[in-house]
Amino acid sequence: MSFPRRPKITKSDIVDQISLNIKNNNLKLEKKYIRLVIDAFFEELKSNLCSNNVIEFRSFGTFEVRKRKGRLNARNPQTGEYVKVLDHHVAYFRPGKDLKERVWGIKG
């Protein structure tokens, strides 16, 4: 079963959308400053996750670091070779109630 390709939104697309939203509210902010704010936001997000902090945006969701247990029988999909995977940390996102409800109704 194949799924139709979904559109991909890039950071530049988000900058354009925010810029348009700002203009629609009769405000002025150059795209380069919007990009700086977005870059700073993601740097803060990464920095806090690397410090093992939980980052919560009410109604949107929570970012956190979780420990994933290692395995002895993992397989390299390219070579088929069995490899040992050590315990490691992964970034995890838990969607908030409002986001879950909005996504639930998406068709396609």
N, C-alpha and C positions, 0 to 999 in steps of 0.2 A: 504494500500500500504506500503510495507516495502522496505527500502533502504539497499543496501549492506553495510556491515561494512567497515568503512574507517580506514586505518592504523593510529595509534596514534604515534606521535613523542614526545619523552620525552626530558628533558634537557640533559640527558646523550647522547642521539642520536645526539643532536645539537653539544655537545662538541666533539663527535667523528667526525662529519662532518667538523667542523671547523679545528680540528687537521689534518685531511686528506688534507683539502684545504691548510693549512699552509705548510705541508710537500711537497705538489705538487709544491709549490712556493719556494722550497729549503730553507725554514726557519725552525727554531727549537723553539718550545714552548711546554712545558709539559702540559698535560691535566689538571693538578691541577691548573695551572695559567689561563688557558682558563676558567675553572669553576669559579675561583675567579672574573674574569672580568665580566662574565655573571651574577653572583650573585650581584656584585656591580652595574651593569647596572640596574637590576630589583629593587634593593634597592633605587637607585636614582629616578627611575620611580615612585615607590610607594611614596617616600618622597615628590616629586614634586606634585603628584596628591593630596596627603593629605594636601598640602599647597595651593590647588586650582589653581595651575599653569597649563597652557595648554602646552603640549609637542608636538612639531611638527617635524616630520621627512619628509622632502620634498620628494615627489614622493611615499613615503611609506604610511604615514597617520598621524593622529593627535589623541592624547589621551587627554581626558579632563573629568572633573567631571560635571555632570548635576544633577539638582534637579528634582526628580520625585514626582509628586503630590500624596498625599494620597487618599485613597478611603474608603468609608463606607461599601460597599457591597462586599468586597473580601471574598473568601471562602477558608477555609483550605481544600486542596484536600484529606487529609487523614481522617479527621473526618466529613467533610461536614459542619462544623460549620462556621457561618458568623463571620468575624473578621474585626476590623477597622485597616487600614494600614495608619500610619502617613506619612507626607511628609518626604522624605529621599533623600540622594545623591547616585548616582551610577556612576561607572567608565564607560566611553563611548569611543569607538574607531570609528573614521571616516576614512575609507580607502582613500588613495591618488589616483590621476589619474592613475599613472603607475600600481599600485597594482590592481585597479579596472579592467583595461584593460587586465592584465595578468590572473586574476581570471575569467573574463568573458568567455574566451575560453576553460575553463576546461570542459571536458566531463565526464559524469558518475554520 
